[in-house]
């Protein structure tokens, strides 16, 4: 294959592999409300470590997503964060690998359990405040954390087990929007081709992730679409997930997958927004760009963050109040010729660390 690891990553890869050579018991974790990239990387690394004779377990701050459990053949390797067995495993471990985030606040309840462990951070997000300390393998140019884990596997030449291959393919598939977003590069396609040649089945994996859905998801979509609205200039569109419908339908965060694409994909829209009340007095906002707009700038003005094309924030306030502020700020941002936050940010931004559910879903 013509794929070559970017030279800028070589030193970090060597450092990570040197740490892994000394590890015997490893805890794998990712950010709250784990997604396909985080879960896929965990499944891939779990397989890689076990094949090397290193004991490893997955411990996430929120439950491992049911949608991606098929990637982990041995369910006993996924531990719940609040179980006594989990605390015992964490105390006995000598290394924690954190994927798809590099901030203390984003690993939530796992943080205290791995506080005294050495750490490896594998992340493709722009650095934020409250960074985890440890051996860092970061590259914001990577389409997914899965791209960086692939580089580790490529350097070691596998072993290319099914969980490794499928986990990395799912990581790329989900964080590139099925290979259609602006973060897709020739290298992403080369990696995907290599994974397919080693057994990843694009049709089957796409079907398992996107090709089926419980009825409740469509019922929720029906309720959310009734709230769809567009700014007078047609450049900002938004939708709200009704809290009552979310509860009554017994939905989970997995049922929100792709909802923000509906406002974003309206003709002429440059910024799409999705609002959801997640706790008493707090609202989760997902930001998506449909062009040159950098929604990471918008999200960070509200204390969140993520990527230029996909970001999120958790904002204090009831959904109606937050929606008005965020929509107004988004319109202001697009009308700003420089595309940077103006003096109107005062009174809008909350200066705090990103919280539960922030960043890219």
C-alpha positions, 0 to 999 in steps of 0.5 A, spaced: 500 500 500 502 507 498 500 509 505 505 512 509 505 515 516 506 523 516 513 524 519 511 529 524 507 523 528 514 518 528 516 521 534 510 520 538 509 513 535 515 511 538 514 514 545 507 510 545 510 504 543 516 504 548 511 505 554 506 499 551 512 495 551 513 496 559 505 495 560 502 489 563 495 491 565 492 497 561 485 501 562 482 504 556 477 510 556 474 515 552 470 521 553 463 521 556 457 519 551 462 515 547 462 515 540 464 510 534 471 513 534 472 512 541 469 506 542 472 503 535 479 505 538 478 502 544 476 495 541 482 496 536 487 497 542 484 492 546 485 487 541 492 489 540 494 489 547 491 482 548 494 479 542 501 482 545 499 478 552 498 485 556 491 485 560 486 490 558 479 493 560 475 498 558 472 503 563 468 509 560 465 515 564 458 513 561 456 506 559 459 503 553 454 505 547 450 499 545 451 500 538 458 499 538 458 493 543 459 488 537 466 490 536 468 487 543 468 480 542 469 479 550 464 483 554 467 481 560 473 486 558 468 492 558 467 494 566 462 499 569 465 505 572 461 504 579 463 497 580 467 494 585 471 490 580 472 496 576 476 500 582 480 493 583 482 493 576 484 500 576 488 500 582 492 494 579 493 497 573 500 500 571 497 504 565 491 508 562 490 510 555 485 515 553 482 516 546 479 521 542 480 526 548 485 529 552 482 533 557 481 531 565 473 534 565 472 529 559 473 523 562 469 524 568 468 519 573 474 515 570 479 520 572 479 519 580 480 511 578 486 512 574 489 519 577 495 515 579 496 511 573 501 513 567 497 515 561 498 515 554 493 520 550 491 519 543 487 525 540 485 529 534 482 535 537 485 541 538 488 542 545 484 545 550 485 547 557 485 542 563 489 537 559 491 530 561 498 529 563 502 523 560 505 521 553 501 525 548 500 522 541 496 528 538 494 531 531 488 535 529 489 534 522 487 527 523 480 525 521 479 521 527 483 518 533 482 511 529 487 514 524 492 515 529 491 508 532 492 505 525 498 508 525 500 505 531 498 498 528 501 499 522 508 501 525 507 494 529 504 490 523 498 488 527 496 483 529 490 485 524 485 481 528 477 482 526 476 487 532 482 491 530 480 492 523 473 493 524 474 498 530 478 502 526 474 502 520 468 504 524 472 509 527 473 512 521 466 511 518 463 515 524 468 521 524 468 522 517 460 522 516 461 515 512 467 518 508 463 525 506 466 530 511 471 535 509 476 531 514 476 526 509 483 526 505 487 521 501 490 518 507 483 516 510 481 512 503 488 509 503 487 507 510 480 504 509 482 501 503 487 497 507 482 495 512 478 493 507 483 488 504 484 485 511 477 483 512 473 490 514 466 489 510 464 496 508 456 494 507 456 490 513 459 495 518 455 501 515 448 497 515 450 495 523 451 503 524 447 506 520 442 501 516 437 500 522 434 504 528 429 502 533 422 505 532 423 510 538 428 514 534 423 516 528 418 518 533 423 522 536 425 525 529 418 526 528 417 531 534 424 534 533 422 536 526 416 540 528 421 545 531 425 546 525 426 553 524 431 558 520 434 565 520 431 570 516 437 570 512 437 562 511 444 561 513 442 558 520 437 553 522 436 549 528 432 544 531 430 542 538 429 535 541 423 536 546 425 533 553 418 530 554 418 526 548 425 524 549 423 521 556 417 518 554 420 514 548 425 512 553 431 514 548 438 514 549 444 519 547 445 514 541 438 516 538 440 523 537 445 520 532 445 524 525 439 529 528 443 535 527 444 534 520 437 535 518 438 543 520 445 543 517 443 540 510 437 545 508 439 549 502 443 555 503 444 553 511 451 554 513 451 553 520 446 547 523 444 547 531 441 542 535 438 543 542 437 538 548 435 539 555 440 534 558 439 536 566 435 541 570 438 548 568 442 546 562 442 545 555 446 541 550 448 544 543 451 541 537 454 545 532 455 543 525 458 547 519 456 546 512 461 550 509 467 555 511 464 557 518 468 554 524 463 552 529 469 551 534 469 558 534 462 558 536 462 553 541 468 555 545 465 562 545 460 558 550 465 554 553 465 548 549 469 546 543 471 540 538 472 541 531 472 546 525 466 543 522 463 539 528 463 542 535 458 542 542 457 545 548 453 544 555 450 551 557 447 553 563 440 555 562 433 553 559 433 551 552 429 556 550 433 562 553 440 558 550 437 557 543 435 565 543 442 566 545 446 561 541 442 563 534 443 570 535 450 569 536 451 564 530 447 569 526 452 575 528 458 570 527 456 569 520 455 576 519 462 578 521 466 579 515 472 576 519 469 570 522 471 571 529 467 573 535 466 580 536 465 584 542 458 582 543 461 575 546 460 579 553 455 576 557 454 570 552 460 566 554 461 561 560 468 561 562 469 554 564 471 547 562 467 543 557 462 538 561 458 532 559 457 531 552 461 536 549 465 536 543 463 532 537 458 526 538 
